[in-house]
Structure formats: structure tokens, C-alpha cells
Amino acid sequence: MSLVSTPLGSVRGTRQILEGRPVHSFTGVPYAGSPAGQRRFLPPVPLRPWEGVRDCTAPGAMAPQNPDDFTPPSAGFATLWDEAACLNLNIWTPAPDGAGRPVMVWIHGGAYVTGSNNGSMHNGGPLAAETDVVVVAINYRLGALGFLHLPQLLGPGFEDSSNAGLLDQVAALRWVAGNIAAFGGDPANVTVFGESAGAAAIGTLLGMPASDGLFRRAIMQSGTAERFRTPAGSAEVTRDFLRLCGLDEARAAELFTLPAARLLAAQKALIDAAAPHSFGVPLPFQPTVGTPALPEPPLDAVRNGHNSSVDLLVGTNLNEGSFAVEMRPDYPSDPPRYEDRVEVVLGGYFPDPAGALPSFAAALADSLGKDPDGREQLEACLADVQYRQPSNRLLDARQGSAGSTFSYLFTWPSPALGGKLGACHALEIPFVFRQTGNREARFLTGGTAPKDLSGMMSRAWAAFARAGAPEAPGMPEWPRYSVPERHTMILDGKPGVDADPRASLREFWLGSAAREGVQGVPDAVQRRIAQ
């Protein structure tokens, strides 16, 4: 057992040996008060101190959510979430000894509707043990409870209801600032890192005034600084959600008394209704700009120098769109040919999508070294609009920043589904956390993941958190990202540096509405190709 005293009270954790070194774990540690009841949709409130010792030896509750496609439903699933107790975090530390280690705060993905800090692929114990850092993983409100836009219906106090999940993250970072020293961490050296929606949250935090000073570095794995809605777009989602709850706008206040399970049922219906119109993952819940917490689009804020001093590491996986292409069911409304589906996606960005399609196919052929088939075109198109090109725009927006900027492209192919997934979305997570052999990761890694690559990535991530430069034994020198060279680390069995990988595709997209970020893309199109 391990015992730590914090400014709010004492917590009890566990001690174990991982990678031949001791690690102390504290799970389910609360960082804010209950967001349930009349606190629904409101910013988090500070946690009250407690007396005695709080037991933090078992996982805490996750935010209310429906099972995702990769979690088989079970009768006990709902017992894992608790609306009142979901604002908690996990800590893994080599020792609660006041040594001032770098702190790495993980923000999980899940399209802002699923996920938790308890997934085994991102258990931070091995990473903490091997690299001598303190790892923290946080929960935050998801779906309607974290991102439903309500100021137009509920009035003053609810201006940031659609940013509540982000404000939870800010509250967690403030808790880290005030408490992590007791666990052996340095509150002045905090790195936020996350994947997918977690990385998109970080891209948004970079443009949020409330995040100022809360982290020194950031790592975005398959994320974007462009995932948001306008107030009008968010209000449209709210109207649809109320209807699915059996309410109209005049009865919006009844949302406070509906059981969380009823909100989740409406949430599932909303996502199911959007699914046939999306070739990616439907994402009805997103933060809203033009609000107190998010006054301007995050990418604009970054261009204007906000959080310029933060060191940033940004990357994507080569085949980010493969899950959608290989595992999304067909719907009667789908165009029969994959090329026709690509044309539909291009229609959100080009006035003449039929004319743009041959140019896109040619750009992809230049990158692949061969003519792509329809499936390859759709996968690459989804990867570009959802992750790769938003990452490129963020990297370019950082030019002239005081902080350092680095880029990567993860290309090791998964053996899953006979190799059809390639270097798919989320595949890099177990490499970073040194979890490539665990049961949850084995579907993607097949037990064949190169351990050397995992070792290099985990050490490079920790080195970046420690001093702002990703480096590891056996890895080539990682140059900073700058224009026009655009040096990028290629993460594969044998890592190497490439200048402007897939340049022809990047140049193709410069001719689209997306060149100015999501502001040039209507909300209706965002729903169609939801990230």
C-alpha cells in the first residue's frame, strides 16, 4: 500500500513491480465535485476536502456512455459509469517522493462519446516505470452531458454547456498543478497527450484562454485543432436531441431530471440516425466556438500566437480511414462505388467534386507509387480530411512559435483482418504505453509488434515531456518541423526522417475550402464526414 497526503486529503494506493521497477498507482482520485443533478451541463466545481484516508486502489467510475463498437454489450456495463463520480483521474508514479519528475497527462479518445481513463492499452504503469515520469489519465464528461449546447434554452450560466467536457479537462489540469508534487511530479513541467478526440481536445485547449499556463508541452496523436461547431450548428444538434428525448424547446429544463440512461438512449438514436450520412464516425457532439470558454476557432488562436511557448508534437497514422472503410456497414443510401463515395466527401470541399476526383486520385498515386483502387481512395480521403490535413494546417500555423514543433507519421501496418487495416487509427497507442502485448491491444498488434519501436516511441515521448525534444536510443535525430522542409519522423520497424511525406496530397488539399480550416466547411458537411 502507498499513502499520499494532498491539500484536499489523504489517498491510499497500491505498489507493484513493473519492468523491474516499483510503481505506485492511485486510481479513481476525484479532481472536481459532482456534475450531476442541478450541476448538469454546468462548469465543474472545486472538490471539497475530506477527512480520513480515501481508498484509491480500484478504478473510478467512467462518464455515462453507451458501449462502443469494440466493447461487447453486457448487463453490467452501466455499473461502470456514474454521472456523479465520473470526474476522477488515475496516477502512476515511480515514487511519491517529491522528486519533481515530468508529468504526462493523458486525455482519452472516443469521439467525445465513449472511453475512460481505465483502458488497458493506456495503463500508464509501464511508461512511468521505464521512463521515470509521472503519468496521469483523466476522465471528463462525454456526449450530451459534456457537449450539448443549451444557452439559447436555459439562459445565463449555461453559456459553456457545450464546452463542459473541455472545462472538466481544465479543472483536472488545475488539480494537477495543485497536487501532483505530492506524487513525485513537477507541476511546472506538465505535458498533455492524447489520441483522436483526446488529441482534438488538446488542439482545442491550445486555443482556450482558460488553458494558459496549465501545460508546458503537448502531444497530439491523430487529432485536430478544427473540431468544433458554430452556435447555430450546435443549436441544431440540440433540437434533434430534445426531440429524441421526447421534449420540445419549451421543456428543455426537464433535461435536469431525466435519468442519464434516458439521455444515453437519445444519444444513441442521434448517432444511429447520422451514421448512414457519414462515411467516417458520426460526431454530433463537439465544442462550440463563439462562447466564453472558446471565443474563436482554436486554429485561428494558434495562428495568432496563443500558447506559442508550448512545445508541440503532432502526428497521424498512415491509414487513419481504414476502420471506416473496412468495418462500417453499407447503407441503402450509399453510392455503390467507392470512387463515388470519395466524390461525395470531396463535395464538402470543392465546388466541382467530379472534376477534383481525378486530381485526388493522381495525387494519391504519386504518394503510393501505383494507381489506387476505390477502397484505397476512400481510405486516404477520409484519413486526409479527418486527421492528416488538419494536422498539416496546425503544424504550418505554428511557424514562428516560441515553442518547438515536431511532426511524425506512424506507418507500421497492423496484421489485423489480414492486413487490411494497415497503420490504422489508434494503433500507435500501445506502442507509446509499452502495452503492445496486452490482451486489448492484441487485436491490432497480433502479438507481432516490434518491441524496439515501442521502446523508442515511449522513450521519445517521455524525453519530449522532460525537455522538449523527442529522442531515444536507436532513433535517428528528430529535426524540428519547419516550412518548407516539413521534416517528419517516420515511425516504423526502422524509423527514419522524411521531408514532407505525401506532399502531393498536401498540395492537392491546398486547393480546397479546407485550406482555411473548418470555418470553410459547413456544419452539414462536418456531420457527413464526421471525424
Sequence and secondary structure as in RCSB ss.txt:
>XXXX:A:sequence
MSLVSTPLGSVRGTRQILEGRPVHSFTGVPYAGSPAGQRRFLPPVPLRPWEGVRDCTAPGAMAPQNPDDFTPPSA
GFATLWDEAACLNLNIWTPAPDGAGRPVMVWIHGGAYVTGSNNGSMHNGGPLAAETDVVVVAINYRLGALGFLHL
PQLLGPGFEDSSNAGLLDQVAALRWVAGNIAAFGGDPANVTVFGESAGAAAIGTLLGMPASDGLFRRAIMQSGTA
ERFRTPAGSAEVTRDFLRLCGLDEARAAELFTLPAARLLAAQKALIDAAAPHSFGVPLPFQPTVGTPALPEPPLD
AVRNGHNSSVDLLVGTNLNEGSFAVEMRPDYPSDPPRYEDRVEVVLGGYFPDPAGALPSFAAALADSLGKDPDGR
EQLEACLADVQYRQPSNRLLDARQGSAGSTFSYLFTWPSPALGGKLGACHALEIPFVFRQTGNREARFLTGGTAP
KDLSGMMSRAWAAFARAGAPEAPGMPEWPRYSVPERHTMILDGKPGVDADPRASLREFWLGSAAREGVQGVPDAV
QRRIAQ
>XXXX:A:secstr
 EEEEETTEEEEEEEEEETTEEEEEEEEEE S    GGGTTS        SSEEE SS   B S    TTS   T
TGGGGB GGG  EEEEEES SS   EEEEEEE  STTTS  TT GGG  HHHHHHHT EEEEE    HHHHH   
HHHH TT TTGGGHHHHHHHHHHHHHHHHGGGGTEEEEEEEEEEETHHHHHHHHHTT GGGTTS SEEEEES  S
   B HHHHHHHHHHHHHHTT  GGGGGGGGTS HHHHHHHHHHHHHHHGGG SS       BSSSSS  S HHH
HHHTTTTTTSEEEEEEETBTTHHHHHHS   TTS SSHHHHHHHHHTTT S HHHHHHHHHHHHHHHHTS   HH
HHHHHHHHIIIIIHHHHHHHHHTTT SS EEEEEE   B GGGGTTBSBTTTTHHHHTT TTSTTTHHHHTT   
HHHHHHHHHHHHHHHHHS    TTS       TTT EEEEESSS EEEESTTHHHHHHHTTSGGGGGGGGS HHH
HHHT  
